[in-house]
Amino acid sequence: MTTTPSPDHESTAAPVEPHRVLVLNSGSSSVKYQLLDMRDRSRLASGLVERIGEETSRLVHTPLTGGGAEPRERTGRIADHEEALRAAAEELAADGLGLDSPELAAIGHRVVHGGLRFSEPTVITDEVLKEIERLVPVAPLHNPANITGIVTARALRPDLPQVAVFDTAFHTTMPESAARYAIDVETADAHRIRRYGFHGTSHAYVSRKTAELLGRAPEEVNVIVLHLGNGASASAVRGGRCVDTSMGLTPLEGLVMGTRSGDVDPAVTFHLKRVAGMSADEIDVLLNKKSGLVGLCGDNDMRVIRRRIDEGDERAALAFDIYIHRLKKYIGAYTAVLGRVDAVAFTAGVGENAAPVREAAIAGLEELGMAVDAGLNAVRSGEPRLISPEYARVAVAVVPTDEELEIADQTFALVEGA
């Protein structure tokens, strides 16, 4: 029953319009979070809970409002994801940003694998959660952790819209000619074997920001996006839509990465099983955790590798050359796929910070209209910027990625539209 207040006691407080989004990225033993104010897309707080389930668990919470607030740290065992999220909620509440606030509009979850069903951000229901669970066989390292985060957050705020934003969604626009492997169709369909691609929120954000940097609409621009971090992927984006990407059924395919091999002859696995007597699990660990840069030279930190090269280390130099060779192959291939390239955009930890990688990747591609200006390339900045000379036919850009903002934008747009 609703009671109408008397004129003497009328409330003058305006109703609160929910305008905050909490973004959660749940890993197997960690939870990253950010709280954003969608009125101006500013960050209110961020944090990381790591080593969940260990005796040495650690939570670092950083208030981003009020100016100059110092990070707060907790140490000690955090048993599971539920306890981790409750601890994060306590830290947010200490800043006046509690999860019970009427200003919180939704919680956006990063979900790595959405298969073919989920091509857009999706409000999480019981049926949606079941479908994410059905995709665990094609994302065994990631989807279970994402599910844990979702279940825990729904228990904390069952009344609040919760949205899944999928890493694979941006790549669902790939044509079948790019998405299918050349294996028996019935077998592939029965076991969901196809190229899905990952890092989709980053590729979507960076391709759009690159068009903005050029002063053009995304629909008018063809971009090759190079997301280079410990995990690395490339994409060919035509008019705002992905038409090819380097990662496939899993994040193992494609570029040389920190610990992943990237492209390798599939028969290598049979050879290792027959000749080396390795099990499927051992081969999995080899290719995902003991390969890439760390397998080639023992380090997966590009800063360390460059320092070793400067000191004359031949293994580090070879690892760098292999890394760059693979990058060049994908730039050339995606130039052919797109037909016309307006920009190449470097992003993520290595792409944004390693000038020698950008220089080496573009060197020798002048016939493709690409070049890097040494002076511009050497500038360190957190802003999107061009590093190509004015005469270059193809713009080369450094565009810092912001996957959390992309997730928040997609989440807020969905709940506001609903």
C-alpha positions in Angstrom: 0.0 0.0 0.0 1.3 3.4 -1.0 0.8 6.4 1.4 0.6 9.9 0.0 2.5 12.3 2.2 0.7 15.3 3.5 1.6 18.7 2.0 3.5 19.6 5.2 5.8 16.6 4.9 6.3 16.4 1.1 9.8 15.0 0.3 12.0 17.4 -1.7 14.6 14.8 -2.5 14.8 13.9 -6.1 14.7 10.1 -6.9 18.1 8.6 -7.4 18.8 7.6 -11.0 21.1 4.5 -11.0 24.3 5.5 -12.9 27.1 3.3 -11.6 28.4 0.0 -13.0 30.6 -2.4 -11.2 32.8 -4.4 -13.6 34.0 -7.8 -12.4 36.7 -10.0 -14.1 36.9 -13.3 -12.2 39.9 -15.5 -12.8 40.6 -18.9 -11.4 42.3 -17.4 -8.3 41.7 -13.7 -8.7 39.0 -11.1 -9.0 39.6 -7.7 -10.6 37.0 -5.0 -10.2 36.3 -1.4 -11.1 33.4 0.9 -10.2 32.5 3.5 -12.8 30.2 6.5 -12.9 28.5 6.3 -16.3 27.4 10.0 -16.3 31.0 11.0 -17.2 32.5 7.5 -17.5 34.9 8.2 -14.7 36.4 5.6 -12.3 35.3 5.7 -8.7 37.4 2.8 -7.4 39.4 -0.2 -8.6 40.8 -3.3 -6.9 42.4 -6.7 -7.2 42.0 -9.8 -5.1 44.6 -12.3 -5.9 45.8 -15.8 -4.7 42.3 -16.7 -3.6 42.3 -19.9 -1.6 45.9 -19.6 -0.6 47.2 -18.6 2.9 48.9 -15.5 1.3 45.8 -14.0 -0.3 46.0 -10.2 -1.0 43.5 -7.5 -1.7 44.6 -4.1 -3.0 41.8 -1.5 -3.2 42.4 1.9 -4.8 39.9 4.8 -4.3 40.0 7.0 -7.3 37.8 9.8 -6.0 38.7 12.6 -3.6 42.2 13.1 -5.1 45.4 11.5 -3.8 43.8 8.7 -1.9 46.3 5.9 -1.2 45.7 2.3 -2.0 44.6 0.1 0.9 45.9 -3.5 1.2 44.7 -6.6 3.0 46.7 -9.8 3.4 45.7 -13.1 4.8 43.7 -16.1 3.6 40.6 -15.3 1.5 39.0 -18.7 1.1 36.9 -18.4 -2.1 35.4 -16.0 -4.6 32.4 -15.3 -2.4 34.7 -14.1 0.4 36.7 -12.1 -2.1 33.7 -10.3 -3.4 32.4 -9.6 0.1 35.9 -8.2 1.0 35.8 -6.0 -2.1 32.3 -4.8 -1.2 33.5 -3.8 2.3 36.3 -1.7 0.8 33.9 0.0 -1.6 31.5 0.6 1.3 34.3 2.2 3.3 34.5 4.8 0.5 30.7 5.4 0.5 30.4 3.3 -2.6 28.7 0.2 -1.2 27.0 -2.4 -3.4 23.7 -1.7 -1.6 23.7 1.9 -3.0 20.6 2.8 -5.1 23.1 4.5 -7.5 24.4 1.1 -8.7 22.7 0.3 -11.9 24.2 -3.1 -12.8 27.1 -5.4 -12.5 29.0 -6.2 -15.7 30.9 -9.5 -15.9 33.7 -10.3 -18.3 33.0 -13.8 -19.8 35.7 -15.2 -22.0 33.6 -17.6 -24.2 30.1 -17.0 -25.5 30.2 -19.4 -28.4 28.0 -18.6 -31.3 24.9 -17.9 -29.3 26.1 -14.8 -27.6 27.0 -12.1 -30.1 26.0 -9.2 -27.8 26.1 -8.3 -24.1 23.4 -10.3 -22.4 21.4 -10.0 -19.2 22.2 -13.0 -17.1 19.4 -15.4 -16.4 19.4 -19.0 -15.1 19.2 -20.1 -18.8 22.0 -17.9 -19.9 24.2 -19.2 -17.0 23.4 -22.8 -18.1 24.6 -22.0 -21.6 27.8 -20.4 -20.3 28.3 -23.6 -18.3 27.7 -25.7 -21.5 30.6 -23.8 -23.1 33.1 -24.9 -20.4 34.6 -27.7 -22.7 35.8 -25.0 -25.1 37.0 -22.6 -22.4 38.0 -24.9 -19.5 40.5 -22.4 -18.0 38.3 -19.3 -18.1 34.5 -19.9 -18.1 34.4 -21.8 -14.8 36.0 -18.8 -13.0 33.7 -16.4 -14.8 30.7 -18.5 -13.7 31.9 -18.5 -10.1 32.1 -14.7 -10.1 28.6 -14.5 -11.6 27.0 -16.9 -9.1 28.6 -15.0 -6.2 27.6 -11.6 -7.4 24.0 -12.7 -8.1 23.9 -14.0 -4.5 25.1 -10.7 -3.2 22.7 -8.6 -5.2 19.9 -10.9 -6.6 17.8 -7.8 -7.3 20.3 -6.1 -9.6 20.7 -6.6 -13.4 23.9 -8.6 -14.1 25.2 -8.5 -17.6 27.7 -10.9 -19.4 30.0 -9.2 -21.9 31.8 -11.9 -23.9 35.4 -11.8 -25.2 34.2 -13.7 -28.3 31.2 -11.5 -29.2 33.0 -9.0 -31.4 34.4 -11.8 -33.6 31.0 -13.4 -34.3 30.8 -11.2 -37.4 33.6 -13.2 -39.1 32.5 -14.8 -42.3 32.4 -18.6 -42.4 35.4 -18.6 -44.7 37.4 -17.2 -41.8 35.7 -18.9 -38.9 35.7 -22.5 -40.1 38.6 -24.9 -39.9 39.1 -27.2 -42.9 38.1 -30.4 -41.1 35.1 -32.7 -41.4 32.0 -30.5 -41.0 29.9 -33.0 -39.0 32.7 -33.5 -36.5 33.4 -29.8 -36.2 29.7 -29.0 -35.6 29.2 -31.8 -33.1 32.0 -30.6 -31.0 31.7 -26.8 -31.6 35.1 -26.7 -33.3 35.6 -23.4 -35.1 37.6 -20.1 -34.7 36.0 -17.9 -32.1 38.7 -15.3 -31.3 39.3 -13.6 -28.0 40.2 -10.1 -26.5 37.0 -9.0 -28.3 36.2 -6.1 -25.9 39.7 -4.7 -26.5 39.5 -5.1 -30.3 36.1 -3.4 -30.3 37.2 -0.5 -28.2 40.5 0.1 -29.9 39.1 -0.1 -33.5 36.5 2.4 -32.6 39.0 4.7 -30.8 41.3 4.5 -33.8 38.6 5.7 -36.1 37.9 8.6 -33.7 41.6 9.4 -33.7 41.4 9.7 -37.5 38.4 11.9 -37.3 36.2 9.4 -39.1 33.2 7.1 -38.4 34.1 3.5 -37.5 31.9 2.4 -40.5 34.4 4.2 -42.8 37.6 2.8 -41.5 39.6 -0.5 -42.0 41.9 -1.2 -39.0 44.4 -3.9 -38.1 44.4 -4.1 -34.3 47.4 -5.6 -32.6 46.6 -6.4 -29.0 50.1 -7.3 -27.6 50.3 -8.3 -23.9 51.3 -11.5 -22.3 48.4 -12.9 -24.4 48.5 -11.4 -27.9 46.0 -11.3 -30.8 45.5 -9.5 -34.1 42.3 -8.7 -35.8 41.2 -7.3 -39.2 38.3 -4.9 -38.7 36.4 -3.7 -41.8 34.0 -0.8 -41.1 33.7 -1.6 -37.4 33.1 -5.3 -37.9 35.7 -8.1 -37.3 36.4 -10.1 -40.5 39.3 -12.1 -39.2 41.3 -12.7 -36.0 44.3 -14.6 -35.0 43.1 -16.6 -32.0 40.9 -19.6 -32.7 39.0 -22.3 -30.8 41.2 -21.3 -27.9 43.5 -18.4 -27.1 46.5 -20.6 -28.1 46.4 -19.9 -31.9 48.0 -17.0 -33.7 50.8 -14.7 -32.5 53.8 -15.6 -30.4 52.8 -14.8 -26.8 54.4 -14.6 -23.4 54.0 -18.3 -22.6 51.9 -19.6 -25.5 53.3 -20.9 -28.8 50.8 -19.3 -31.1 50.6 -21.0 -34.6 52.1 -24.5 -34.6 51.8 -27.5 -36.9 49.0 -29.7 -35.3 51.2 -32.7 -36.0 53.6 -31.5 -33.4 51.2 -32.8 -30.8 51.1 -36.3 -32.3 54.9 -36.3 -32.7 55.3 -35.4 -29.0 52.9 -38.1 -27.9 54.5 -40.8 -30.1 58.2 -39.8 -29.8 58.5 -38.1 -26.4 55.7 -40.1 -24.7 54.0 -37.0 -23.5 50.4 -37.0 -22.4 47.7 -34.7 -23.7 47.9 -32.7 -20.4 51.7 -32.4 -20.6 51.4 -31.1 -24.2 48.7 -28.7 -23.2 51.0 -27.3 -20.4 54.0 -27.1 -22.8 52.1 -25.2 -25.5 50.2 -22.9 -23.2 52.6 -22.2 -20.3 56.1 -23.2 -21.4 56.3 -21.9 -24.9 56.2 -18.5 -26.6 58.8 -16.0 -25.4 59.4 -17.9 -22.1 60.0 -21.1 -24.0 62.4 -19.5 -26.5 64.5 -17.5 -24.0 63.3 -18.0 -20.5 61.7 -14.6 -20.1 58.3 -13.3 -21.1 58.8 -9.7 -20.0 59.6 -7.7 -23.1 61.5 -5.1 -21.0 63.9 -7.8 -19.8 64.2 -9.3 -23.2 65.2 -6.0 -24.7 67.8 -5.4 -21.9 69.2 -8.9 -22.6 69.4 -8.0 -26.3 71.3 -4.8 -25.5 73.8 -7.0 -23.5 74.4 -9.2 -26.5 72.2 -12.2 -25.5 71.6 -14.3 -28.7 68.7 -16.3 -27.3 66.8 -13.2 -26.4 67.5 -11.7 -29.8 66.2 -14.8 -31.6 63.1 -14.8 -29.4 62.4 -11.2 -30.4 63.0 -11.9 -34.1 60.6 -14.8 -34.0 58.0 -12.6 -32.2 58.4 -9.8 -34.8 58.4 -12.3 -37.8 55.0 -13.6 -36.7 53.6 -10.1 -36.2 54.7 -9.1 -39.7 53.0 -12.2 -41.2 49.7 -11.2 -39.7 50.0 -7.6 -40.7 50.6 -8.7 -44.3 47.9 -11.3 -44.2 45.3 -8.9 -42.8 46.3 -6.2 -45.4 45.4 -8.8 -48.0 42.1 -9.7 -46.2 41.0 -6.1 -45.9 42.2 -4.9 -49.3 42.5 -1.4 -48.0 44.0 -0.6 -44.6 43.5 2.9 -43.1 45.3 2.2 -39.8 47.4 -0.2 -37.8 46.7 0.2 -34.0 49.0 -1.1 -31.3 47.5 -1.7 -27.9 47.8 -3.5 -24.5 50.9 -3.7 -22.3 53.6 -4.4 -25.0 51.8 -2.6 -27.8 51.4 0.5 -25.8 54.8 0.6 -24.1 57.4 -1.2 -26.2 58.6 1.2 -28.9 61.2 -1.3 -30.3 58.4 -3.8 -31.0 56.3 -1.2 -32.9 59.3 0.0 -34.9 60.5 -3.6 -35.8 57.0 -4.8 -36.7 56.4 -2.0 -39.2 60.0 -1.8 -40.5 60.2 -2.9 -44.2 56.5 -2.5 -44.8 56.8 0.8 -46.7 55.5 -0.9 -49.9 52.3 -1.5 -47.9 52.1 2.3 -47.1 53.3 1.8 -43.5 56.1 3.6 -41.7 56.9 4.7 -38.2 58.4 8.1 -37.2 61.2 7.4 -34.7 60.6 10.6 -32.7 56.9 10.1 -32.4 57.3 6.4 -31.6 59.7 7.3 -28.7 57.1 9.5 -27.0 55.5 7.9 -23.9 51.9 8.9 -23.3 48.7 7.4 -22.0 46.7 9.1 -24.8 45.8 7.7 -28.3 48.3 9.0 -30.8 49.7 8.6 -34.3 53.3 7.5 -34.6 53.5 7.4 -38.4 55.0 10.2 -40.6 52.6 12.5 -42.4 53.5 11.0 -45.8 52.5 7.4 -44.8 49.4 6.1 -46.6 48.4 4.0 -43.6 48.2 5.6 -40.2 50.1 3.8 -37.4 48.7 4.4 -34.0 49.1 3.6 -30.3 45.7 3.4 -28.7 45.6 2.4 -25.0 42.9 -0.2 -24.5 40.2 0.0 -21.8 38.4 -3.3 -21.6 36.7 -2.3 -18.3 35.2 0.8 -19.7 34.1 -1.1 -22.8 32.3 -3.7 -20.5 30.8 -0.9 -18.5 29.6 1.0 -21.6 28.0 -2.2 -23.0 26.5 -3.1 -19.7 25.0 0.3 -19.0 23.6 0.7 -22.6 21.8 -2.6 -22.2 20.2 -2.0 -18.9 19.3 1.6 -19.8 17.8 0.4 -23.0 15.7 -2.1 -21.1 
